[in-house]
Amino acid sequence: MKRIDSVKNERIKQWKKLHTKKGREKAGQFIIEGFHLVEEALRSDIDVSHILLEEGLDWPKDWQSKQEERIEVSEAVLKELSDTQTPQGVVAICDFLKEEPLKQMSGRYLLIDRIQDPGNLGTIIRTADAAGITGVILGEGCVDKYNSKVVRSSQGSLFHIPIMNGKLSELVSQFQEAGVAVFGTALQKASSYINFEPLESFALIVGNEGDGVDKELLNKTDQNIYVPIYGKAESLNVAIATAILLYHFRR
């Protein structure tokens, strides 16, 4: 097994660049950390090229090899590659997920408009996975799905559910032409979600934390809906509202 002790090692320098969007796009790879995420990656179809384990830790016996290169590293090297305050002692380098084009419009889809907070996006992806959603489509202006905070918040769901990039205005029309109901989320000129029954196929649009869904998109939907506020809170976090709506329509 190879070992790397120096933070000045050329491969370590290159892998550290994966913490930036530019570095990820150039390499076509992203970095994950923590035993749970590495285990989820090894169980999925994603290609894992390298796993780096801090010296003194044992390799889990149930990790099934995917022909990745396994490297022992010093504590200093592991900290150099970590993006958390308390590193768990393991990171892995993964190739970008193979993004397949949208082949069928029927199903349950979540369309995301300009979500900026990586914790929110990761939580939404995790929720969509739990709710059995067919696919997640990220519109322009969303935070990068390979952002380390998005990956951690998704808790491995990033590897389980199709996540595509697309132009939402075009997709809304395509869903409607295929007979799939498109719901926007809004506070005005909208109806409570409880007025609608679960559907076999639908497309739900959720939007930016501050601005909500773009008005042009809201003007194209079949119906705009909201989650009622019964207390004194001004609004719900977008990830929480998304969870309520997905489980309602998914019942």
C-alpha positions as CSV (number, residue, x, y, z in Angstrom):
1,M,0.0,0.0,0.0
2,K,1.3,3.5,-0.9
3,R,1.8,6.1,1.7
4,I,1.9,9.9,1.5
5,D,3.3,12.0,4.4
6,S,3.8,15.4,2.9
7,V,1.1,18.1,2.2
8,K,3.4,19.3,-0.6
9,N,2.9,16.1,-2.5
10,E,1.8,16.9,-6.0
11,R,-1.3,14.6,-5.9
12,I,-2.4,16.1,-2.6
13,K,-2.1,19.6,-4.1
14,Q,-4.3,18.5,-7.0
15,W,-6.9,16.8,-4.9
16,K,-7.1,19.8,-2.6
17,K,-8.3,21.8,-5.6
18,L,-11.4,19.6,-5.7
19,H,-12.8,21.8,-2.9
20,T,-13.4,24.5,-5.5
21,K,-16.0,24.3,-8.3
22,K,-13.4,25.2,-10.9
23,G,-11.0,22.5,-9.7
24,R,-13.8,19.9,-9.7
25,E,-14.9,20.8,-13.2
26,K,-11.4,20.7,-14.6
27,A,-10.7,17.3,-13.0
28,G,-14.2,15.8,-13.5
29,Q,-13.9,14.6,-9.9
30,F,-15.1,15.5,-6.4
31,I,-14.0,14.7,-2.9
32,I,-16.0,13.0,-0.1
33,E,-15.0,12.4,3.5
34,G,-16.2,10.3,6.4
35,F,-16.7,6.6,6.7
36,H,-20.4,6.7,6.0
37,L,-20.1,8.6,2.7
38,V,-17.2,6.4,1.5
39,E,-19.1,3.3,2.3
40,E,-22.2,4.6,0.5
41,A,-20.0,5.5,-2.5
42,L,-18.5,2.0,-2.6
43,R,-22.0,0.5,-2.5
44,S,-23.2,2.6,-5.4
45,D,-22.5,2.7,-9.1
46,I,-20.2,5.7,-8.7
47,D,-16.5,5.3,-9.7
48,V,-14.2,5.7,-6.7
49,S,-10.6,6.3,-7.9
50,H,-8.7,6.7,-4.6
51,I,-9.3,6.3,-0.8
52,L,-7.0,7.9,1.6
53,L,-7.0,6.7,5.2
54,E,-5.2,8.3,8.1
55,E,-2.4,6.4,9.7
56,G,-3.3,4.3,12.7
57,L,-6.9,3.6,11.5
58,D,-8.0,0.2,10.3
59,W,-9.6,-0.4,6.9
60,P,-13.2,-1.6,7.4
61,K,-13.3,-5.2,6.4
62,D,-16.7,-4.9,4.8
63,W,-15.6,-2.3,2.3
64,Q,-15.9,-4.1,-1.1
65,S,-13.1,-2.9,-3.4
66,K,-14.0,-1.2,-6.7
67,Q,-10.4,-1.3,-7.9
68,E,-9.6,2.0,-6.3
69,E,-6.1,2.9,-5.1
70,R,-5.9,2.8,-1.3
71,I,-3.3,5.1,0.3
72,E,-2.3,5.6,3.9
73,V,-1.6,9.2,4.8
74,S,-0.3,11.2,7.7
75,E,-2.6,13.2,10.0
76,A,-1.4,16.4,8.4
77,V,-2.2,15.2,4.9
78,L,-5.7,14.1,6.0
79,K,-6.3,17.5,7.5
80,E,-5.1,19.2,4.4
81,L,-7.8,17.4,2.3
82,S,-10.6,17.7,4.9
83,D,-13.2,20.4,4.8
84,T,-14.6,19.8,8.3
85,Q,-13.4,21.0,11.7
86,T,-13.2,17.4,13.0
87,P,-12.0,15.1,10.2
88,Q,-13.1,11.5,10.5
89,G,-9.8,10.2,9.1
90,V,-10.8,9.1,5.6
91,V,-11.4,10.8,2.3
92,A,-12.1,9.5,-1.2
93,I,-11.8,10.9,-4.7
94,C,-14.8,10.1,-6.9
95,D,-15.5,10.7,-10.6
96,F,-18.5,12.8,-11.5
97,L,-21.7,10.9,-11.7
98,K,-22.8,9.9,-15.2
99,E,-25.6,12.3,-16.0
100,E,-28.2,10.7,-18.3
101,P,-30.6,12.8,-20.3
102,L,-34.2,12.9,-19.3
103,K,-35.6,9.9,-21.2
104,Q,-39.2,9.9,-19.9
105,M,-41.5,12.6,-18.5
106,S,-43.8,10.3,-16.5
107,G,-42.8,9.9,-12.9
108,R,-42.3,12.2,-9.8
109,Y,-39.8,15.0,-10.4
110,L,-38.5,17.8,-8.3
111,L,-37.3,20.9,-10.1
112,I,-35.0,23.2,-8.1
113,D,-34.8,26.9,-9.0
114,R,-31.7,28.8,-7.7
115,I,-31.2,27.1,-4.3
116,Q,-28.0,28.7,-3.0
117,D,-27.5,27.1,0.5
118,P,-25.6,23.9,0.2
119,G,-27.1,22.5,3.4
120,N,-30.6,23.1,2.0
121,L,-29.8,21.4,-1.4
122,G,-28.2,18.4,0.3
123,T,-31.2,18.0,2.6
124,I,-33.6,18.3,-0.3
125,I,-31.7,15.6,-2.3
126,R,-31.8,13.3,0.8
127,T,-35.5,14.0,1.2
128,A,-36.3,13.3,-2.5
129,D,-34.4,10.0,-2.2
130,A,-36.3,9.0,0.9
131,A,-39.6,9.9,-0.8
132,G,-38.9,7.8,-3.8
133,I,-38.8,10.7,-6.3
134,T,-37.9,9.7,-9.9
135,G,-35.3,12.4,-10.4
136,V,-34.1,15.9,-9.3
137,I,-33.4,18.6,-11.9
138,L,-31.2,21.5,-11.0
139,G,-31.9,24.8,-12.8
140,E,-29.4,27.5,-13.5
141,G,-28.1,29.4,-10.5
142,C,-28.2,26.4,-8.1
143,V,-25.2,25.7,-5.8
144,D,-23.0,23.0,-7.3
145,K,-24.2,19.5,-6.4
146,Y,-20.6,18.4,-5.8
147,N,-20.0,21.1,-3.2
148,S,-18.7,19.3,-0.1
149,K,-21.5,20.6,2.1
150,V,-24.1,19.5,-0.3
151,V,-22.5,16.0,-0.5
152,R,-22.4,15.7,3.3
153,S,-25.9,17.0,3.8
154,S,-27.2,14.5,1.3
155,Q,-25.8,11.6,3.4
156,G,-25.1,9.5,0.4
157,S,-28.4,10.2,-1.4
158,L,-26.4,12.0,-4.1
159,F,-25.3,8.5,-5.2
160,H,-28.8,7.0,-5.2
161,I,-31.1,9.3,-7.1
162,P,-30.7,10.7,-10.7
163,I,-29.7,14.4,-10.4
164,M,-29.7,16.3,-13.7
165,N,-29.1,19.9,-14.8
166,G,-31.6,21.6,-17.1
167,K,-33.3,24.7,-18.2
168,L,-36.5,24.7,-16.1
169,S,-38.6,26.9,-18.4
170,E,-38.2,24.4,-21.2
171,L,-38.8,21.4,-18.9
172,V,-42.0,22.8,-17.6
173,S,-43.4,22.9,-21.1
174,Q,-42.1,19.4,-21.9
175,F,-43.8,18.0,-18.7
176,Q,-47.1,19.7,-19.6
177,E,-47.0,18.4,-23.2
178,A,-46.5,14.9,-21.8
179,G,-49.6,15.4,-19.6
180,V,-47.7,15.7,-16.3
181,A,-49.0,18.3,-13.8
182,V,-46.5,21.0,-12.9
183,F,-46.8,22.7,-9.5
184,G,-45.0,25.8,-8.5
185,T,-44.5,27.0,-4.9
186,A,-45.6,30.5,-4.0
187,L,-47.1,32.6,-1.2
188,Q,-49.4,34.7,-3.4
189,K,-52.0,33.6,-6.0
190,A,-51.6,30.0,-4.8
191,S,-53.7,27.4,-3.1
192,S,-53.0,25.3,0.0
193,Y,-51.4,21.9,-0.9
194,I,-54.1,20.1,1.1
195,N,-56.6,20.9,-1.7
196,F,-54.8,18.5,-4.0
197,E,-54.7,14.7,-4.1
198,P,-51.5,12.6,-4.5
199,L,-50.5,11.9,-8.1
200,E,-48.7,9.1,-10.0
201,S,-46.8,11.7,-12.0
202,F,-46.0,15.3,-11.2
203,A,-43.3,17.9,-11.3
204,L,-42.8,20.2,-8.3
205,I,-40.8,23.4,-8.5
206,V,-39.2,24.8,-5.3
207,G,-37.1,28.0,-5.3
208,N,-34.5,30.3,-3.9
209,E,-34.4,30.8,-0.2
210,G,-35.1,34.5,-0.4
211,D,-36.8,35.1,-3.7
212,G,-38.7,31.8,-4.1
213,V,-39.5,30.5,-7.6
214,D,-38.9,32.8,-10.5
215,K,-42.1,34.6,-11.5
216,E,-41.7,33.5,-15.2
217,L,-41.8,29.9,-14.1
218,L,-44.8,30.5,-11.8
219,N,-46.7,31.9,-14.7
220,K,-46.2,28.7,-16.7
221,T,-47.2,26.2,-14.1
222,D,-50.6,24.3,-13.9
223,Q,-51.1,25.4,-10.3
224,N,-49.1,27.2,-7.6
225,I,-49.3,25.9,-4.0
226,Y,-48.2,26.8,-0.6
227,V,-47.8,25.2,2.9
228,P,-50.1,27.0,5.4
229,I,-48.5,28.7,8.4
230,Y,-50.7,28.2,11.5
231,G,-48.4,29.8,14.0
232,K,-46.5,33.1,14.1
233,A,-43.5,32.0,12.0
234,E,-42.9,34.1,8.9
235,S,-42.1,31.2,6.7
236,L,-40.8,27.6,6.5
237,N,-37.3,26.6,5.5
238,V,-37.3,25.5,1.8
239,A,-36.1,22.0,2.7
240,I,-38.8,21.5,5.2
241,A,-41.5,22.8,2.9
242,T,-40.2,20.6,0.1
243,A,-40.4,17.5,2.4
244,I,-44.0,18.2,3.3
245,L,-45.0,18.6,-0.3
246,L,-43.1,15.6,-1.7
247,Y,-44.6,13.3,0.9
248,H,-48.1,14.7,0.4
249,F,-48.0,14.1,-3.4
250,R,-46.1,10.8,-3.0
251,R,-48.7,9.2,-0.7
